[in-house]
Amino acid sequence: MPHRPRSVPPEQRQVYVQVVEGLLQHGLKGQMSPRLRERLRQAGVDLDRPLLPLYPLPLWERCLEIVVEEVYPDVPRAEGYARLARAHVEGYGATLLGRAVMGVMRVLGPRRMVQRLPEVLRGTDNYTEATLMERGPAHFELYLNSSLGGPGYVEALFEAMLAAGGAKAPRVTKLHDDEVSTVYALTWTPEP
């Protein structure tokens, strides 16, 4: 598939249904209290109805905040977002598309899985563009054309993806964030 630039204005940015389904219907299985369900409904995501194909990014970010507040109230906010990200990766792996993606990740191994990240990320929303720069055998920099709120969320998300790809001791560090774009260092212990 050829690379296509996506300069989607912020007010038109949307996430695809499989992202929402992965977290809210699978990743939080057993943790969806009536209060959380109602707060999500009031925000704009009604889990008693079929999910929509797309959700506006601000609504999705608000849903993440609500989930952290309700499911992880007794931990620091960054730890709540990190736990949420790990649950999200696990839940995404339970969706139809996610099962296929996670299966491929395991087969590819961490290095080749990271090389596929730009393509994987394009399948999550209508705006993300990602570029990779290899810095070493187990060290990449990932450049994104966006910035997502939620301290520690993206780092934990990519660490969980690396672990799913077989990476040993994955570590993701935010190097830059100007609220328009972000850069992350993705590292792991290389195989001997």
Backbone torsions as a table, in degrees:
resi	resn	phi	psi	omega
1	MET	NA	126.5	-179.1
2	PRO	-68.6	150.7	178.5
3	HIS	-70.0	131.7	178.9
4	ARG	-126.8	123.6	178.8
5	PRO	-66.4	142.6	178.9
6	ARG	-128.2	92.2	176.4
7	SER	-98.2	79.9	-178.2
8	VAL	-90.1	124.9	178.7
9	PRO	-58.8	146.8	-177.2
10	PRO	-50.4	-37.9	-177.0
11	GLU	-73.0	-10.4	179.3
12	GLN	-109.0	6.4	-178.2
13	ARG	-76.0	131.3	-177.2
14	GLN	-138.8	150.4	174.6
15	VAL	-102.7	149.9	-177.4
16	TYR	-82.6	156.7	-173.9
17	VAL	-55.7	-37.1	-176.4
18	GLN	-63.6	-26.7	176.6
19	VAL	-69.2	-47.0	180.0
20	VAL	-65.2	-46.7	179.0
21	GLU	-60.0	-43.9	-177.8
22	GLY	-56.6	-42.1	-179.5
23	LEU	-83.4	-55.9	-169.1
24	LEU	-75.3	-30.1	-178.5
25	GLN	-100.7	-21.4	-177.1
26	HIS	-119.7	-50.9	-175.7
27	GLY	-64.3	-29.7	-178.8
28	LEU	-103.8	18.1	-179.5
29	LYS	-53.0	128.7	-179.9
30	GLY	84.5	-5.7	-179.6
31	GLN	-117.1	5.4	-176.5
32	MET	-87.5	91.4	179.7
33	SER	-75.0	160.1	175.7
34	PRO	-57.6	-38.1	179.4
35	ARG	-64.3	-44.2	178.4
36	LEU	-62.8	-45.4	178.8
37	ARG	-56.6	-44.5	-179.3
38	GLU	-68.3	-41.3	179.1
39	ARG	-63.7	-39.8	177.6
40	LEU	-65.6	-40.2	178.1
41	ARG	-61.6	-44.7	179.1
42	GLN	-63.1	-32.6	178.8
43	ALA	-74.1	-26.2	178.8
44	GLY	130.9	5.5	177.3
45	VAL	-119.6	104.1	-177.9
46	ASP	-95.8	107.0	-177.3
47	LEU	-77.6	-4.1	175.7
48	ASP	-90.1	0.3	177.6
49	ARG	-122.9	162.6	175.3
50	PRO	-59.1	141.4	178.8
51	LEU	-67.8	149.9	177.5
52	LEU	-79.6	159.3	179.3
53	PRO	-67.2	-30.8	-176.8
54	LEU	-137.6	148.7	175.0
55	TYR	-131.6	133.9	178.3
56	PRO	-58.6	140.4	-178.0
57	LEU	-55.2	-45.3	179.4
58	PRO	-59.9	-36.7	177.1
59	LEU	-64.5	-44.0	179.6
60	TRP	-62.4	-43.3	178.4
61	GLU	-62.6	-37.8	177.0
62	ARG	-65.4	-39.6	177.2
63	CYS	-60.6	-42.3	178.5
64	LEU	-61.0	-43.1	177.5
65	GLU	-59.6	-46.6	-178.9
66	ILE	-61.0	-44.7	-179.7
67	VAL	-61.8	-44.8	179.2
68	VAL	-60.9	-44.3	179.8
69	GLU	-61.1	-39.7	-174.1
70	GLU	-86.6	-39.0	-172.8
71	VAL	-92.5	-31.0	-176.6
72	TYR	-125.6	53.2	-173.5
73	PRO	-72.5	-21.0	-172.4
74	ASP	-101.6	13.8	177.5
75	VAL	-121.9	158.5	175.4
76	PRO	-55.9	149.3	-174.5
77	ARG	-53.3	-44.7	-179.0
78	ALA	-62.8	-38.5	178.2
79	GLU	-68.4	-37.4	176.3
80	GLY	-61.0	-43.8	177.9
81	TYR	-66.6	-36.4	178.2
82	ALA	-65.1	-42.9	177.6
83	ARG	-64.3	-39.9	178.1
84	LEU	-61.0	-43.3	180.0
85	ALA	-62.4	-42.6	179.2
86	ARG	-64.9	-40.4	176.8
87	ALA	-64.4	-34.6	-178.9
88	HIS	-66.1	-45.5	179.7
89	VAL	-63.1	-43.2	178.3
90	GLU	-62.4	-43.9	179.7
91	GLY	-67.5	-39.7	177.9
92	TYR	-60.4	-36.7	178.0
93	GLY	-65.0	-13.9	178.6
94	ALA	-93.4	-7.8	177.0
95	THR	-81.2	163.5	180.0
96	LEU	-57.9	-52.3	179.6
97	LEU	-66.6	-41.8	-178.2
98	GLY	-61.8	-38.5	178.0
99	ARG	-59.7	-42.5	179.3
100	ALA	-65.8	-46.5	-179.3
101	VAL	-62.2	-47.0	-178.2
102	MET	-66.3	-35.8	177.0
103	GLY	-61.9	-43.4	177.8
104	VAL	-65.0	-40.2	-180.0
105	MET	-58.2	-45.0	-178.7
106	ARG	-62.6	-39.5	-178.7
107	VAL	-70.8	-38.6	-175.9
108	LEU	-69.7	-34.1	-172.4
109	GLY	84.5	167.6	-170.6
110	PRO	-62.8	-43.1	-175.5
111	ARG	-64.5	-51.5	-179.0
112	ARG	-69.9	-30.2	176.7
113	MET	-64.4	-44.5	178.5
114	VAL	-61.8	-38.4	179.1
115	GLN	-63.7	-23.5	177.8
116	ARG	-90.0	-7.8	-176.6
117	LEU	-53.3	-44.9	179.8
118	PRO	-54.9	-41.5	178.8
119	GLU	-67.0	-43.8	179.5
120	VAL	-61.0	-44.5	-178.0
121	LEU	-65.7	-33.1	177.2
122	ARG	-62.7	-23.8	179.9
123	GLY	-86.1	6.3	-178.2
124	THR	-104.3	-21.1	-177.6
125	ASP	-159.2	179.7	-176.8
126	ASN	-98.0	11.7	-173.8
127	TYR	-136.4	-20.6	-172.5
128	THR	-70.5	128.5	169.7
129	GLU	-119.9	132.1	-178.4
130	ALA	-128.9	141.1	176.9
131	THR	-129.6	139.6	-179.5
132	LEU	-110.7	145.2	171.4
133	MET	-129.3	120.9	178.8
134	GLU	-81.1	127.3	-179.5
135	ARG	-109.6	-11.9	-179.7
136	GLY	178.7	178.2	-175.8
137	PRO	-62.4	-26.2	178.8
138	ALA	-135.1	40.2	-177.2
139	HIS	-149.4	115.3	177.0
140	PHE	-127.5	154.8	167.6
141	GLU	-112.3	132.8	-178.6
142	LEU	-112.6	119.4	-179.9
143	TYR	-102.1	125.7	179.0
144	LEU	-117.7	146.2	179.6
145	ASN	-87.9	25.2	-177.7
146	SER	-153.1	171.4	177.0
147	SER	-138.2	130.2	-178.7
148	LEU	-111.9	132.3	176.7
149	GLY	-66.0	175.5	-179.7
150	GLY	95.7	93.0	-176.2
151	PRO	-59.5	126.9	176.8
152	GLY	83.2	-7.6	-175.4
153	TYR	-65.0	-54.1	-175.8
154	VAL	-65.3	-40.8	179.3
155	GLU	-59.0	-48.0	-179.7
156	ALA	-66.8	-34.5	177.8
157	LEU	-61.1	-50.3	-179.0
158	PHE	-69.0	-35.2	176.3
159	GLU	-62.1	-41.5	178.7
160	ALA	-66.6	-36.8	177.2
161	MET	-66.5	-42.2	177.5
162	LEU	-61.2	-44.0	178.7
163	ALA	-61.1	-40.6	178.0
164	ALA	-63.3	-27.8	177.7
165	GLY	-86.0	3.6	176.2
166	GLY	94.6	8.3	179.9
167	ALA	-68.5	138.0	175.5
168	LYS	-93.3	131.2	179.2
169	ALA	51.4	54.7	179.0
170	PRO	-65.6	143.3	179.8
171	ARG	-141.6	128.0	178.1
172	VAL	-123.1	127.3	-177.1
173	THR	-125.8	131.8	176.1
174	LYS	-77.2	124.0	-180.0
175	LEU	-98.9	-27.8	-175.0
176	HIS	-154.5	141.0	174.4
177	ASP	-155.5	111.2	178.2
178	ASP	-113.2	21.1	-179.4
179	GLU	67.7	2.6	173.8
180	VAL	-119.8	-34.8	179.2
181	SER	-145.0	159.9	178.6
182	THR	-138.7	155.3	175.8
183	VAL	-131.3	132.1	179.3
184	TYR	-123.3	141.8	169.9
185	ALA	-93.9	127.2	177.7
186	LEU	-113.0	117.2	-178.8
187	THR	-134.5	160.5	174.6
188	TRP	-159.2	169.6	178.6
189	THR	-75.9	118.8	-178.7
190	PRO	-70.6	151.9	176.0
191	GLU	-68.3	142.6	-180.0
192	PRO	-68.2	NA	NA
